[in-house]
Amino acid sequence: MFHPVRSQTALLCAICALCTGSKTVAKSEFDAYSLPPHYEEQASHLRSAQPQQYDFAKAMLADVLRFLATDAGISFFSLPDDSDQGERLITFSIKASPFQVLETLCRANGLSLVPDNGIWYIRPADDRELVGKSYEIRHNALERVERIVDTGNSRTYSSNGQGINTSAASGLNLQGMRETFEVSPSEIIDDIRAILDLPPASLDNGSGTANTAIPGIPSTLGASNGAGSALGLDEAAAAAINSNELSAYRRPKVIWKSDSNTLYVVATRLQHLWVEGYLSAADKRQPMIAIEVKFIETARDPRREFGVDWTGTFEDGNFRKVSEITRETDSNGNPYNSINYDQVATTGGYRTDLSPLLSGVNLNNIAGTLGWPSFSVLSAQDINVKLRALLRDETTTTTSYPRMVTLNNREVAIRSVVNQPVLAAQSSATLGTGATTTQSIEYLPIGTVLNILPKRMDDDRILLNMAITVSSIVGSEMISGNPYPIASSRVYGAPVEVDSGYTVAVGGLNEAREREGETGVPFLSKIPLLGYAFKYKNRSKNHKNLMLFITPTLIDPRNGGLPAEPQSVLPQRPASELPHIPRVDQNSGALVGGADSVPNAVSYLQREFDVLHQTVHEARGTDEDTEKLKELGVAVDHLRTQVEQLQLSQPSRSTELGRYLQQLGQIRRQMSELRYEMFKRKHL
């Protein structure tokens, strides 16, 4: 049955014949997807067997496959005896391990090797037998979780995937708002459906096929031959419906159960290899990324006022209108005028008739006829004048360290806003004799909104997609009798790449406003020199400076997780290596490494002091920081003593060690200043 040959020409002709006779489409499909890891694990062991020389001429493919599988020592199911491919005649000469020759032979003839529970199936690349398998997703389900804010009138959707989709919500009730989470189907489903040449799940009707009817076949198919005949199908169609073979009626299916993270796939064995290869690449443990943002906001509000303020008299006065004047006589017979005032006080210097007080002529009537200005009478108690001479300069610094932990390639949002109510819509309806007005209120977030999408790259680098929005209310405008706030916003967005643990600084978020005003009495305030007694000027400035320090860090939840203290107190700069904790001998207390370890120890103590100093400067100091300062002082004194001893024992390095002694002395002096600063902040 086997005819060995040695001719290289015959080998080349055989390979050409194999390639020509094989199904190139099936071969390309077989090579299109990477094989799963368990295939490579089993195959690599078999490939490492001792190479052998195999020479065949015009041998039946089925016989050669059985011979090679037996020689490789594997359990296998070969091609059926009546297979057209198995009766093909092949010729080749190869020196390799039996399994390598078997793989090469399968590829050249459009066949696939599929391992399943220790058994290797030799199947055609266009195998139509459907097999069901379940896969457990262990690490990454690729599900999109949407947060639904139900306000009673509308819903707002926000996604934690690669973007945020929002719709305006009206009638927001901050007290009764319900928040729920809605899980959308896993992205794995559509990816696997694409591998199986199926339409997306959104276009599927639930039966594994697209929403298109098969010509000549009713939309509802029976589950038995009798039912198929009742529907008017011939025996072939009815058999295809109940068969386990891939056909127009039987197609691959993908079923996802989110509760158990289980995927059930009905497909051919070769397609299962593709699915396993995809899952081995997609279902990987996702790293945790800690996002720490340091907000430093500095606000300065200088203000200056100078002059005489008459607004208390003309805007907020306590004038009363004269209602009646009568001529009366006292007990001595002397005539006098009796003046009656309204009990309700007026503001802004209400006009008072002068004529009844002084003469029988009404001067105000004359003024009104001739177009003259009206007159007023001021009493001493009605005059409210302020002498303004004020200089004020306030500086406010606010520091915060919000921190969040998220999965790789999942968005985090940090919001520090005030919800400003605005009138969204207003409608009026008249029913009978009454009118009803309905108003819809929306809330406009005013403040700072930071959206960050971190993604782990090669060599523990992190790609940050940032979007920063800073908004504020700068005024208001009346529209149809309703006030609407005027908001100013600054939006910044950019992708940056940074090493894990390093800091990205975002500056330029500045805002400056200046306001000048003058208030005075008309005409009188314009008189040179004398006008300063009837007016006052005010000038104010508002400067805001916001800086952000964003520090992404890859963390291992099983190895300590996120440190308790903020990591961006002193931002780490690129190309700078942080000092490590010095090692100290537990018995002698001496520094391990001698003089060579002194530079690292000094740098470590300097950084610890800088962190403590920055913490106190940001007004975050506590009693624990006082104890840390004491412990740091003991460590500095202990290291100074050891460096002095090293100077005596190693005179050749005395100059080098002397410089470190100076640095330690500088740290000690800075610690004394910091101790006084902490005492002053606490008690003074």
Secondary structure, DSSP 8 states (H G I E B T S, - for coil): -------HHHHHHHHHHHHHHS-HHHHHHHHHS---HHHHHHHHHHHTS--EEEEEEEEEHHHHHHHHHHHHT-EEE---TT-TTTT-EEEEEEEE-HHHHHHHHHHHTTEEEEEETTEEEEEETT--B-EEEEEE--S-----EEEEEE-SS-EEEEESSSS-------S--TTT-EEEEEE---HHHHHHHHHTT---GGGB-SSSSBS---TTS-SS--SSHHHHHHTT--HHHHHHHHSSB-SSS---EEEEETTTTEEEEEE-HHHHHHHHHHHHHHS----EEEEEEEEEEEEEEEEEEEEEE-HHHHTS--B--EEEEEEEE-TTS-EEEEEEE-SS-BSS------HHHH-SS-HHHHHHHHT--------GGG---EEEEEEEEEEEEEEE--EEEEETT--EEEEEEEEEEEEEEEEEEEETTEEEEEEEEEEEEEEEEEEEEEEE-GGGEEEEEEEEEEEEEEEEEEETTEEEEEEEEEEEEEEEEEETT--EEEEEEEEEEEEEEEEE-TTGGGSTTGGGGGEEEEEEEEEEEEEEEEEEEEE-TTTT-S-SS-S-SS---TT--------B-TTT--BTTGGGGHHHHHHHHHHHHHHHHHHHHTT---HHHHHHHHHHHHHHHHHHHHHHHHHHH-GGGHHHHHHHHHHHHHHHHHHHHHHHHHHHHHH-
